[in-house]
Amino acid sequence: MAYNNPFTLDFGAKPNLYVSRNEERNKILNTFLAEMPSTHIFILMGARGTGKTVLMTEVAHDIRDHKGWHHVDLGTDGDMLNALAGYLYKKYQMLDPKIKLDVSLKGIGISVEKGSKYSDIHADLDEIINGFKKKGIKILVTVDEVSNSPSVRAFMSYFQHCIREEMDIFVIGTGLYKNVRALQNNKTMTFLKRAPKIMIGALNLMRISRYYQEVFDIDYDKASVLARLTDGYSYAFQTLGYILCDKGKKEADEDVLTEYMVNLSECSYDKIWEELSGEERRVVMAVADSEPVTAVNEIRNKLEMDSNSFSTYKDTLIKSGILSDRSSRGYVSFSLPFFREFVIQQYTE
């Protein structure tokens, strides 16, 4: 008999069974809702499937439930500034019917009934955002998967202008470490190096165990065995739970583990592997070809790589959420469940 499945395989959507990241969530909420915020931006980083987008969405929903906030979720594919102007215009028109919208092939232009017109999108946005400020309304913008693209740079440049002009606009972004690094290393974006970054790592295994214990009606020891198979990886927690429910099982037998590892590979690890550079793959392969927890010196010697070069790749892989040095100082291991087996398969095929 199959269970009603409370788990989800969707990326980004808040699942029915959600292990909340209260510390990170409260840090953003307390900062943005403060009378004098210490920052107007947070960037969430971590490997694919760690729950960056889910956390961002949860915080955005919490904030927009407060009186005096508007939330805008921007995609990064199109013209972000025009999209922001279009959304805010519609919201502002409800408050001030005198403002009118002109649409042309060049994008959005805002004009006031008296006939004066702005030709610059920055001026249009300034007018609306300052108008919201006068009415006691703040703007929260969420941006998923930031990268070093022209559209993102244009938006971030305008955001920096807003901060200088003391406008009430706040930003939460998510991104992979290498994409965020490329963006902030752009010569016009160096101010983002000072933006607070929150690394989204492993979920608490005890909380995962409690969820598994409740859903599958098993004792805590058996639930802990299941939890350890996830290594706290958010997508793995949902995937293993989903497969167990779908198969009507309460333990991870060979059939469950096979489907679990295939799902991790096809839906997450293939993309992570694709985004690694050649030298990063060499380091990852050397780690996979060693003991589960291995001394850094041993791996460096195996690669015949100098200390500085190895440290650069190791640090990138740690900040990307692939490797972990949490096990012991001077040692590394994989952060993602069964990623070692996945890597071994890549160079044995």
C-alpha positions in Angstrom: 0.0 0.0 0.0 1.4 3.4 -1.0 1.5 6.4 1.3 0.0 9.7 0.5 3.2 11.3 -0.7 4.1 14.5 1.2 7.5 14.8 -0.5 8.3 16.6 -3.7 10.9 16.4 -6.5 10.3 19.9 -7.7 13.2 22.4 -7.5 12.4 25.7 -5.9 8.9 25.0 -4.7 8.4 24.9 -0.9 7.6 21.3 -0.1 4.9 20.1 2.3 7.6 18.7 4.5 10.0 21.6 4.9 13.0 21.6 7.3 13.1 25.3 8.1 16.4 27.1 8.2 15.4 29.3 11.1 18.8 30.9 11.8 19.3 32.1 8.2 15.6 33.1 7.9 15.6 35.1 11.1 18.9 36.8 10.2 17.4 38.2 7.0 14.0 39.1 8.5 15.5 40.8 11.5 17.9 42.9 9.3 15.4 44.0 6.7 12.6 44.7 9.2 14.8 46.7 11.5 14.3 50.4 11.9 17.8 51.1 10.6 18.8 48.1 8.5 22.5 47.3 8.5 22.3 46.1 4.8 19.8 46.1 2.0 20.9 42.9 0.3 21.6 39.3 1.1 23.0 36.7 -1.4 22.3 33.0 -0.8 24.9 30.6 -2.1 25.2 26.8 -2.2 25.2 23.8 -4.5 22.2 23.0 -6.7 19.4 21.4 -4.6 20.4 22.9 -1.2 17.2 24.9 -0.9 18.4 28.4 -1.7 15.3 29.3 -3.7 13.0 27.8 -1.2 14.6 29.9 1.6 14.4 33.0 -0.4 10.8 32.4 -1.2 9.9 31.7 2.4 11.5 35.0 3.6 9.8 36.9 0.8 6.4 35.6 1.8 7.1 36.5 5.4 8.1 40.0 4.5 5.3 40.7 2.2 2.8 39.7 4.9 4.0 42.8 6.8 2.1 46.0 6.2 4.0 48.5 4.0 5.9 46.1 1.8 5.6 45.2 -1.9 7.5 42.1 -3.3 8.8 41.8 -6.9 10.3 38.5 -8.2 12.5 39.2 -11.2 13.7 36.7 -13.8 17.2 37.2 -15.2 16.5 36.4 -18.8 14.9 39.6 -19.9 15.3 43.3 -19.2 15.1 43.3 -15.4 14.8 47.1 -15.0 11.9 47.3 -17.4 10.2 44.4 -15.7 10.7 46.1 -12.3 9.3 49.3 -13.6 6.3 47.6 -15.2 5.4 45.7 -12.0 5.9 48.7 -9.7 3.9 51.0 -12.0 0.8 48.7 -11.8 1.1 48.7 -8.0 1.7 52.5 -7.8 -1.2 53.3 -10.1 -3.6 51.9 -7.5 -2.2 54.6 -5.1 -1.8 57.5 -7.6 -4.1 57.4 -10.6 -2.5 60.5 -12.1 0.5 58.5 -13.2 0.2 57.0 -16.7 2.2 54.3 -18.6 3.6 54.7 -22.1 4.7 51.5 -23.8 7.0 51.7 -26.8 9.5 49.5 -28.5 12.2 51.0 -26.3 10.4 49.7 -23.2 8.5 51.4 -20.4 8.3 55.1 -19.9 6.4 56.7 -17.0 4.7 60.1 -17.5 2.7 62.2 -15.2 -0.6 63.7 -16.3 0.8 67.2 -16.3 2.8 66.3 -19.4 6.3 66.0 -18.2 8.0 62.8 -19.4 11.1 60.9 -18.3 13.3 59.4 -21.0 15.5 57.3 -18.7 14.3 54.1 -17.0 16.3 55.1 -13.9 14.4 58.3 -13.6 11.1 56.4 -14.1 12.0 54.0 -11.3 13.2 56.7 -9.0 9.9 58.5 -9.4 7.9 55.4 -8.4 10.1 54.1 -5.6 10.4 57.5 -4.0 6.6 57.8 -4.4 6.2 54.5 -2.5 8.6 55.8 0.2 6.5 58.8 0.8 3.6 56.5 1.4 5.6 54.4 3.8 6.0 51.4 1.4 9.3 49.5 1.0 10.2 47.3 -2.0 11.6 43.7 -1.8 13.1 42.3 -4.9 14.0 38.6 -5.2 16.3 37.4 -8.0 17.0 33.7 -8.5 20.2 32.4 -10.1 22.2 35.7 -10.3 25.0 35.6 -12.8 27.4 38.0 -14.6 25.0 38.9 -17.3 24.3 42.4 -18.7 20.7 42.3 -17.3 21.9 41.4 -13.8 24.7 44.0 -13.9 22.3 46.7 -15.0 19.9 45.9 -12.2 22.6 45.7 -9.6 24.1 49.0 -10.8 20.7 50.6 -10.4 20.3 49.0 -6.9 23.6 50.6 -5.9 22.3 54.0 -7.0 19.2 53.4 -4.9 21.3 52.7 -1.8 23.3 55.9 -2.4 20.0 57.8 -2.7 18.6 56.2 0.5 15.7 54.6 -1.3 13.7 51.8 0.5 14.5 48.9 -1.8 15.9 45.6 -0.6 17.3 42.6 -2.5 17.6 38.8 -1.9 19.5 36.9 -4.5 20.5 33.3 -5.0 23.4 32.0 -7.0 26.1 29.4 -7.4 29.4 30.4 -5.9 31.2 30.7 -9.2 28.5 32.8 -10.8 28.4 35.2 -7.8 32.2 35.4 -7.8 32.2 36.3 -11.5 29.6 39.0 -11.0 31.2 40.7 -8.1 34.7 40.5 -9.8 33.3 42.6 -12.7 35.0 46.0 -12.5 31.6 47.8 -12.1 30.2 45.4 -9.5 33.0 45.2 -6.9 30.6 46.8 -4.3 28.9 43.4 -4.2 32.0 41.9 -2.5 30.7 43.7 0.6 27.2 42.2 0.3 26.5 39.7 3.0 26.6 36.1 1.7 24.8 33.2 3.4 26.1 29.7 2.6 23.3 27.2 2.4 24.7 23.9 3.7 23.5 20.7 5.1 20.1 20.4 6.9 20.0 19.2 10.5 20.0 15.4 10.5 18.0 15.2 13.7 15.2 17.2 12.1 15.3 15.0 9.0 15.1 11.9 11.2 12.1 13.3 13.1 10.3 13.8 9.8 11.1 10.4 8.5 10.1 8.9 11.9 6.7 10.6 11.7 5.9 10.0 8.0 6.9 6.3 7.9 5.9 5.4 11.5 9.2 3.9 12.4 11.5 4.2 15.4 14.1 6.9 15.7 17.1 4.6 15.0 15.6 3.4 11.7 14.8 7.0 10.8 18.3 8.1 11.6 19.7 5.5 9.2 17.6 7.0 6.4 18.6 10.5 7.4 22.3 9.7 7.2 21.8 8.5 3.6 20.9 12.1 2.7 24.0 13.8 4.3 21.6 16.7 5.0 21.3 17.5 1.3 17.9 19.1 0.9 17.1 17.6 -2.5 18.2 14.2 -1.2 15.9 14.5 1.8 12.9 15.0 -0.5 14.0 12.5 -3.1 14.6 9.6 -0.7 11.3 10.3 1.1 9.5 10.5 -2.2 10.8 7.2 -3.4 10.1 5.4 -0.2 6.5 6.7 -0.2 6.0 5.9 -3.8 7.1 2.3 -3.3 5.3 2.0 0.0 8.5 1.1 1.8 10.0 2.1 5.2 13.6 1.2 4.6 16.1 1.8 1.9 16.6 -1.6 0.3 18.7 -2.2 -2.9 15.7 -1.3 -5.1 15.2 2.1 -3.3 18.9 2.9 -3.2 19.3 2.3 -6.9 16.4 4.6 -7.9 17.6 7.1 -5.3 21.2 7.3 -6.8 19.9 7.4 -10.4 17.6 10.3 -9.5 20.4 12.2 -7.8 22.6 11.7 -10.8 20.1 12.6 -13.5 18.4 15.5 -11.7 21.3 17.2 -9.9 24.8 15.7 -10.1 25.0 15.6 -14.0 24.5 19.4 -14.0 26.9 20.0 -11.1 29.5 17.9 -13.0 28.9 19.7 -16.2 29.7 23.0 -14.6 33.1 22.0 -13.2 36.3 23.0 -14.9 38.8 20.4 -16.1 41.1 21.0 -13.1 38.2 20.9 -10.7 37.2 17.6 -12.1 40.8 16.3 -11.6 40.6 17.3 -7.9 37.2 15.8 -7.5 38.3 12.5 -9.1 41.3 12.4 -6.8 39.1 12.8 -3.8 36.7 10.1 -5.1 39.7 7.7 -5.6 40.7 8.1 -1.9 39.2 7.2 1.4 35.9 8.8 2.3 37.7 11.2 4.6 41.2 11.9 3.3 44.1 14.1 4.2 44.6 17.2 2.0 48.3 16.5 1.6 47.6 13.0 0.3 45.3 14.3 -2.4 47.6 17.1 -3.4 50.6 14.7 -3.7 48.5 12.3 -5.8 47.7 15.2 -8.2 51.3 16.4 -8.1 49.9 19.9 -7.7 51.5 22.8 -5.8 50.0 24.0 -2.6 48.6 27.3 -3.9 46.9 25.8 -6.9 45.4 23.0 -5.0 44.1 25.4 -2.3 42.4 27.5 -4.9 40.5 24.5 -6.4 39.8 23.1 -3.0 38.4 26.3 -1.7 36.2 26.8 -4.8 34.8 23.2 -4.4 34.1 23.8 -0.7 32.3 27.1 -1.4 30.4 25.5 -4.2 29.0 23.0 -1.7 30.7 19.9 -3.3 33.5 19.3 -0.8 33.5 19.7 3.0 36.4 20.3 5.4 34.1 20.1 8.4 35.1 16.5 9.2 38.5 17.5 10.5 41.1 20.2 9.9 43.4 19.2 7.1 41.0 16.6 5.7 38.3 16.7 3.0 35.3 14.7 2.1 32.2 15.0 -0.2 29.3 17.1 1.1 26.7 15.4 -1.2 25.4 11.9 -0.7 26.7 9.2 -3.0 28.6 11.9 -5.0 31.8 9.8 -4.7 30.1 6.9 -6.4 28.8 9.2 -9.1 32.3 10.6 -9.8 33.8 7.1 -9.9 31.2 6.2 -12.5 32.1 9.2 -14.6 35.7 8.1 -15.2 35.0 4.3 -15.4 32.4 4.5 -18.2 
